[in-house]
């Protein structure tokens, strides 16, 4: 026989077990919510990330290294593909091609001369081609172009992420 001190414990445990069983039965007896219809989008288009729309262009301006320029960056699936700049003071132009964050090609005006240069890099950043007409491009010029490319790319990517959908 149970003592009077043990009875409230047993009744409490019994009540708890009955409450849990009733909750489980109630939950199992409910019908599932109707599935979303195939025509109902899960995310509204205006809330969708603009970076996932292929083939977009963004225009901006920036002055890396004190050389002011306007640029036109082309994005595909939210990733920058290329950037074409026009330097304001001289109207010189240059075109940069990227693979992710890496500069792959540059064609355009030199920064330290009036030469037109062509640079090409492999996926590890090794220089494959560095020509200015019939002569080689200096290591200093290659470094300057790489630095400018990364500054312009970073500016374009950050501005596009913040306000790209307004200017595309």
Backbone torsions as a table, in degrees:
resi	resn	phi	psi	omega
1	UNK	NA	147.4	-178.2
2	UNK	-86.1	142.4	175.2
3	UNK	-78.0	164.8	-178.5
4	UNK	-68.6	-23.1	178.0
5	UNK	-73.6	-31.1	-177.5
6	UNK	-83.9	-21.4	-176.4
7	UNK	-62.0	-46.2	-179.7
8	UNK	-63.0	-32.1	178.4
9	UNK	-65.9	-45.3	-179.4
10	UNK	-65.4	-41.9	179.8
11	UNK	-66.7	-36.9	178.1
12	UNK	-65.0	-43.5	179.2
13	UNK	-66.9	-37.9	179.5
14	UNK	-66.1	-43.5	178.6
15	UNK	-62.9	-40.4	179.4
16	UNK	-63.2	-44.8	179.7
17	UNK	-63.1	-40.0	179.5
18	UNK	-68.2	-37.0	178.8
19	UNK	-66.1	-42.3	178.7
20	UNK	-64.1	-45.1	179.7
21	UNK	-61.8	-41.8	179.5
22	UNK	-65.4	-39.1	179.1
23	UNK	-64.8	-41.9	179.6
24	UNK	-64.8	-42.6	178.3
25	UNK	-63.4	-41.6	-179.9
26	UNK	-65.3	-40.6	-179.0
27	UNK	-67.5	-38.9	-178.4
28	UNK	-73.4	-25.0	-175.5
29	UNK	-85.4	-8.8	179.4
30	UNK	-75.9	146.2	176.2
31	UNK	-78.3	144.6	179.3
32	UNK	-66.5	151.5	178.3
33	UNK	-64.8	144.4	-179.6
34	UNK	-62.9	141.3	179.4
35	UNK	-69.9	150.7	178.4
36	UNK	-64.3	140.6	178.4
37	UNK	-71.1	150.7	-177.8
38	UNK	-61.3	-22.8	-178.6
39	UNK	-84.5	-7.1	-178.8
40	UNK	-92.1	115.0	179.3
41	UNK	-70.2	144.4	178.3
42	UNK	-75.2	-28.4	178.2
43	UNK	-131.1	134.0	177.9
44	UNK	-67.9	146.2	-176.8
45	UNK	-58.8	-40.6	-177.6
46	UNK	-67.0	-20.4	178.3
47	UNK	-91.4	-9.4	-178.3
48	UNK	-69.5	151.1	180.0
49	UNK	-68.2	122.6	-179.2
50	UNK	-66.0	-19.3	-178.0
51	UNK	-69.8	-13.7	-177.9
52	UNK	-94.6	8.7	176.5
53	UNK	-95.0	122.4	-173.4
54	UNK	-70.0	152.2	170.8
55	UNK	68.7	41.1	-179.2
56	UNK	-99.3	153.8	-179.9
57	UNK	-122.9	142.8	178.8
58	UNK	-130.5	136.6	178.6
59	UNK	-113.0	140.0	179.7
60	UNK	-155.5	-177.4	175.0
61	UNK	-142.2	151.6	-173.8
62	UNK	-164.6	160.2	179.9
63	UNK	-133.2	65.3	178.4
64	UNK	-67.8	136.1	-179.7
65	UNK	65.9	17.5	179.4
66	UNK	81.7	2.8	179.1
67	UNK	-103.3	102.3	-176.5
68	UNK	-69.2	142.2	-179.8
69	UNK	-151.5	155.1	166.3
70	UNK	-105.5	151.8	-179.1
71	UNK	-143.0	160.9	175.6
72	UNK	-129.3	112.4	-179.1
73	UNK	-103.3	136.8	178.5
74	UNK	-107.3	127.9	-179.8
75	UNK	-114.6	146.1	174.3
76	UNK	-137.2	124.0	-176.8
77	UNK	54.0	37.7	176.2
78	UNK	80.5	1.7	-179.2
79	UNK	-113.9	138.3	179.1
80	UNK	-69.3	134.3	179.6
81	UNK	-106.7	-44.1	-178.3
82	UNK	-153.0	163.3	179.5
83	UNK	-146.0	126.4	177.4
84	UNK	-112.2	125.6	-178.6
85	UNK	-115.3	153.2	169.3
86	UNK	-127.7	119.2	180.0
87	UNK	-77.4	127.1	-171.1
88	UNK	-62.8	-46.7	-173.4
89	UNK	-66.7	-35.9	-173.5
90	UNK	-113.6	-9.9	-174.3
91	UNK	62.8	15.3	175.8
92	UNK	-70.3	151.4	-177.8
93	UNK	-123.7	161.6	175.0
94	UNK	-156.8	147.1	178.7
95	UNK	-124.4	129.0	-178.9
96	UNK	-113.3	137.5	174.3
97	UNK	-118.7	136.8	-175.3
98	UNK	-122.0	152.5	167.7
99	UNK	-124.1	101.2	-171.3
100	UNK	66.1	-125.3	179.3
101	UNK	-92.8	-2.6	-173.8
102	UNK	-93.4	131.3	172.9
103	UNK	-71.0	126.0	179.9
104	UNK	-106.2	-36.3	-178.3
105	UNK	-147.1	149.3	170.6
106	UNK	-140.1	135.8	174.3
107	UNK	-139.8	122.8	178.5
108	UNK	157.9	-160.9	-175.7
109	UNK	-70.5	142.9	173.3
110	UNK	-71.1	160.3	177.2
111	UNK	-89.0	-29.4	-174.1
112	UNK	-106.8	7.8	179.8
113	UNK	-159.7	-176.3	177.5
114	UNK	-95.0	7.6	-178.7
115	UNK	-69.5	154.2	168.8
116	UNK	-100.2	127.0	-175.3
117	UNK	-120.2	159.3	177.1
118	UNK	-134.5	122.6	179.1
119	UNK	-120.7	144.2	174.7
120	UNK	-142.8	138.0	-176.9
121	UNK	-127.3	154.6	172.6
122	UNK	-88.2	-178.4	-175.6
123	UNK	-67.9	-16.4	176.4
124	UNK	-94.3	-3.1	178.9
125	UNK	95.3	2.8	179.1
126	UNK	-70.4	137.7	179.1
127	UNK	-72.5	121.7	177.1
128	UNK	-98.3	-33.3	-177.7
129	UNK	-146.7	134.9	178.0
130	UNK	-151.1	86.0	-174.4
131	UNK	-124.1	144.2	171.8
132	UNK	-128.1	87.4	-173.1
133	UNK	68.5	-119.3	-178.5
134	UNK	-99.8	10.6	-180.0
135	UNK	-123.7	164.1	179.0
136	UNK	-78.2	152.9	175.7
137	UNK	-89.4	138.3	-178.3
138	UNK	-68.9	155.3	177.1
139	UNK	-61.1	-35.5	178.3
140	UNK	-62.7	-42.4	179.3
141	UNK	-67.5	-40.5	178.4
142	UNK	-60.7	-45.4	179.0
143	UNK	-62.9	-42.6	179.7
144	UNK	-62.8	-41.9	178.6
145	UNK	-66.4	-43.9	178.0
146	UNK	-59.6	-46.2	-179.8
147	UNK	-62.2	-43.4	179.3
148	UNK	-64.4	-42.0	179.0
149	UNK	-58.8	-45.1	-178.7
150	UNK	-68.0	-37.6	177.5
151	UNK	-64.9	-47.2	179.1
152	UNK	-63.5	-43.5	179.6
153	UNK	-61.0	-47.7	-179.4
154	UNK	-61.0	-41.9	179.0
155	UNK	-63.7	-47.4	-178.7
156	UNK	-62.2	-44.8	-178.6
157	UNK	-64.4	-44.4	-179.0
158	UNK	-68.3	-40.8	179.1
159	UNK	-67.8	-38.8	178.3
160	UNK	-63.4	-41.1	179.9
161	UNK	-65.1	-35.5	-177.5
162	UNK	-81.0	-47.0	-173.0
163	UNK	-136.2	15.1	-176.8
164	UNK	-57.2	-37.6	-177.4
165	UNK	-66.1	-21.2	179.1
166	UNK	-81.3	-23.3	-174.0
167	UNK	-112.7	2.3	-177.6
168	UNK	-78.7	NA	NA
